[in-house]
Amino acid sequence: MRRRRRRLNVATLKNPEAKEALSNSNLLFIIAAVIFVLMYGFAIVRYPGSFLQFQTFFDLFSLNAPLIILTLGISIVMIGGGIDISVGAVTGLVTMCCAVFLQSKGGSIGGAMILALAIGFAFGVLQGFLISYLEIQPFIITLAGMFLANGLLTTIHKDPINVSHEGFVALRDYNIVIPFLGNNNRLGNFIPLQIKLGTMVALVLIVILVALMKWSRFGRNLYAVGGNSQSALMLGINVRKTKFMSYLLCGALSGIAGFVYIMTTGAGNVGNASGFEMKAIAASIIGGTMLTGGVGNLFGSPIGALTLLTINELIRAAGVNSNFQAIVSGLLLYVFIVLQSVVVWVRGSGKFKLALPSWMRLRKE
């Protein structure tokens, strides 16, 4: 085995043009990234006064950081072959619980963060156990979780709560200023770029989770389980534990998204994060994650979310009826689902192969 591996390495060194096939995950991610760049480029050309500004792009990220975080969680579960439609309701529950806690006597920011994570972990543990160890269908379990979270949300408090906690207001209004980036206003004055803390949380999570899925044993196991759970079991992978950890991680990300959401809005409301689960699933699919499992790139998750958001902003800028946003998003989702199926079928038939140069691949020794 060692001799064969050495011969392969020597052959690769002798032939610097040797190539390795590009995975379905990376290919679908590249397609999603190209479409996003083309779409945002069109937005810049059509509405340069708005989309050409650095602040507009980062505002798109800042205002939707909770959705991007949820998309990461949904993508992880979908890569493992599962689904979670409770994430929006759990996020809404977290926002309301944190708002009530912060407005109560003795409420603190640290306590609210712990509360948010605890709620997310609780739903992750409950749903992960029922799905992984009792082998109940993920859709049914997470549907029940959505009803439970929505019920708790309306029971805890029905009226909107504006959080007036002094420390929290300061945290909500805090901006990271980038002095060397920005744009001139109409008067010609330079306005530096300002980034919300929620954006930084989302960016840090993207880096951590991409590294986790790419280089950790959990990430490799999850791709194997999503691709074929029976084959993964025969390879000695603990399928139940891997699935359980994916739901636990998704629940934790829902808790974080809930706290980031209330940092963005500054209020608890029964309508918070309503419909986010469907938006997150759509963004994940557009970003290249397949519902069948085993295929996905977490870099594609924010790309998919930003693609949907760019469409919405384009429609607003054009002054078109807001109902048109859902129509365009639905049609785009159809296109990506069909595109994924076509790409996988064509590559599986062996009629089409796209390869990367050997110097770009990750060597497995």
N, C-alpha and C positions, 0 to 999 in steps of 0.2 A: 504493500500500500504506500509506504514511504517512497519507494523507487518511482512508482507511478506519479505521485504528487510532485516529486522532484523533476521528472521528465516534463510535466505540464508547466511547471514554473520556468524551466529552462527554455521551453518552446515559446513561452510568452515573452521572455527576455530577448530571445533571438528575433522574434517578430513583434516589433513595437506596435504594429497595426492590428494585432490580435484584438478581437472584440468579444464582449459579453452581452448577451441579450438583455435588453431593457425590460424590467419587470412591468407587469400590468399596472401595479400601483404607481410607479414613477411615470409611466406613459400617460395614464389618465390625469395625473397631477400636472404634467407639462401641458396637456390639452387645456385643462381648466385655467392654468396660469396665462397661457397665450390668449384665451378668450377674454379673461379679465383685463389684460393689458390693452387689447384691441378695443374693448368696450370703454375703458377709462380714457384711452386715447381719443376715441370719438367724442366723449364728453368734453374733453379739453378743447378739441377743435370747435365743437358746436357751442359751448358755453365757456369760453376762456376766462371770463371775468370771475367765475366762481371756481371751476374745477382746477384751474391752473395754480391756485394758491395752495401752499403747503398746509395752511390751517384747515382748509376744507377737507383734505384727505385725512388728517389726523382727527378732525372732529367726527368724521365718518367712523373712525375706529373708536374714539372715546365714547360717543353716544351709544355705541352698540357693543361695547366690550363684554357685557353679560351674555349677549347672544353668541359672540365668538367663543367664550369660555364654554357655554353649553354645547356648541358644535364640536368642540374638542372631546367632551365627554361622550356625546352620541357617537362620534366617529370611533372611539375606542371600543364601545359596546358593539357597534356594527361590524368592525373588523373581526371580532370574536364570534360573529354569526348571530348576534342578538339584536334587540331593539328596546328602547326605553322611551315611552310616551308620557312619562310622569315628570320629566325634568322641568317643564314650564311651571306646573303647579307647585312643585317643591321649591322652585326659585321664588315664586310669589309668596308662599308660606314663610320662607326665610325672611323676605323683606318686611312682612307684617310683624313677625315675631321680634325682629331686631328693632323695628320702629317702636313697638310697645315697650320693649325692654329699655331702650334709650330714653324714652319719655318717663319711665318710672323712676321713683326715688332710688338713688344708688346705681343707676344704670351707667355703664362705662363702655368705651369703645372696645377694649380688650374682651370684656364679657360678651359683647354683641358678636365679635368675631368667633369666639368659642361656641356660642349658641348657634351661629350659622353653620359651622362645621359639624356640630353635634347633630343637627337636624338632617343635614345631607348624609352623614355617615349612617344615621338611623335608618333612613330609607334605603340606602345602599346595602346595608347588612340584611334588612328584612327581605328586600326583593331579590338580592343576590343569593340568599340562602334558599328561598322558595324556587327560584329558577334553576340554580346549579345543583343543589343537593336533592330536592324533591322532584326535579325535572318537569316542572309545570311550564306551560307555554309563556314565553316572555311578554307577548302582547297582552294576555289576560292579566298577568300579575302587575304589569306596569299600568294597565288601565285601572285596576283596583287602586294602585298607588296614586294615580291622578285624582280619582274620586276622593280618596282619603285626604290628600293634601288640600284639595279645594274645599272639602267640608271643614277641615280644621281652620283653614284661612278665614272662612266666613263666620265661624264660631268664635274665634279669638277676638275679632274686631271687624265690624261691618263698615264703619265710616273711615274716610281718609285720615291719616295721621301725618302732620308735618313735623318732622323732627327738629326740635329747637335746642337740642343738647349742644352746649357751647363748643366742646372739643370736637364733636362730630361735624358741626357746621364749618369749623376751621379746616377739618380734613376734607370735607366735600368741596370746599372752595379753593383748596390748595392746587396750584398749577406748577409744573416743572417748566421753567423757561429755557428755551434753547436760543441764546442770543445771536448765533451766527446763521440761523435759518429764520425765514419769515417773508413777509411781503409788504409792499408799500400800500398805504390806504389811498383814498381819493385825494387827500391833501398832499400826498407825496411823502408822508412820514412813514418811517420803517417800523413795522409792528413785529416783534419777535414771536416765534412759534411758542405756543403754550400747550402743554400736554397734561391731561388729567391723570391722577394716580391709577384710575381703573385701567387706562391704556397700558401702563407699565405692568400692572398685575397680569393682564392678558398676554403681553409680550413675553414676560418671564415664564408663564405657564406653557406657552408654545414651545419655547426653547427646551424646558425641562421634559415635557411630554414627548417631544420629537426624539430627544436623546434616549428617553426610557423605551420607546417603541423600537428604536433602531438598534440600540446596543445592549439592552438588558435581556436577561433570560425570559422575563415575563413577556416582553414585547415579541420575541421570537416564538414563544409558546402560543401567544394569542393569535398570531398569524396562522400558525399550524392548526390550532383548534378551529378557527374560522374557515380555513380551507377544507379540512376534512377531520372531524372530531374522532372518527374511528381510527384513522391512520395515526393521529396524534396520540391516541391512547396506546396503540401498539408500539409507538416509539418511546413509551415510558413517561409521557407528559401527564401531569395531574390535571385532567380536563375540568373537573368540577371546581378545583381550587382556582384555576386560571379564569374561568367564567365568573366565579364569585368575586375575584379581585377586580375584574373589569367593571362590574356593577358597583362595587364599593368605591372605585375611583370615580365613576360617573356620578354617584351620589355626592361625593366630596366636592366635585366640581360644580354641582348644582348649588351646594351651600355657598361656595365662594362666589358664584355668579349672583346669588341672592344678595350678598353683602355688597358686591360691586354695583349691583342695580340700585340699591338704596343710597349708595355713595353718589350715584349719577343723578337720581331724581330727588333725593332728600325727603322722601315721603313713603309711607306704607299705604297701599291701596289694594282692594280686592281684585282690581283689574291688572295689577302688576304682572308682567311676564306672560300675559294671556296669549296663547297661541304660539309661544316660543318653541314648544316641542316640535311643531310642524315646520317652523322656519329653520330650526337647527337640523332636522332630518334632511330638508331640502338642500340646505347649504352644504351638508356633509356629502350628499350625492353629487351635487354640482362640483364639489372639490375633489371628486374621484373615488370616494368610498362606495363600495358596492353593497347592496342589501343582502347579497348571498354570502357575504363574509369572506375573510382571508385576503381582501384587496383593499388598500387604502393608504394614503399618505397624510399624516397629520398636518403637514405644511399646506395641504389642500383645503383643510377645514376653514381657516380664516379667508383663504382665497374665494371659496364658495360663498361664505357669508358676505364678503365685500362685493362680490359680483351681484348678488341679490340687492344689496343696499345701493349700489351704483345705479341699477335699473330703476329703483324707486326714486332716487334723486333726479335722474334724467326725466322721468315722467313728471315729477313736481316742477322741474325747471321749464318743461314744455307747457305747463298749465293744463295738462290732461286730467280728466276725472280720476280720482284716487282708486276707484274700482278697477281701473285698467292695470294697476300694479299687480293685483292678484292674477289677472288674466295672463300677463306677460310672464310672471314667475311660474305659473302652471305650465305654460307652453315651453319655457326654458327647461323645466324639470323633465317634461316628456322627452325633449331633445337629448338631454344628458343620459337618461335611462336607456334610450334606444342606442345612443352612441356607445355607452359602456358595453351593452350586449353585442353590438357589432364588432367592437374592438376585440373583445374576449373571444368571440366566435372565429373571427378571421385569424387571430394569432394562434388559436387552438388548432385550426385546420392546417397550419404550417404554410399558408400562402403569403404571409406577410411577416417579416422579421425586422425589427429595429434594434440596433445594437449600439452600445457605448464603447468608446476606445478603452483599452485595457487599463490605461493610467487613471481612469475615472472610477473603476470598480473597487469595491471593498474586498480585499483578499481574505480568504478563509484558510488559515493554516491549521 
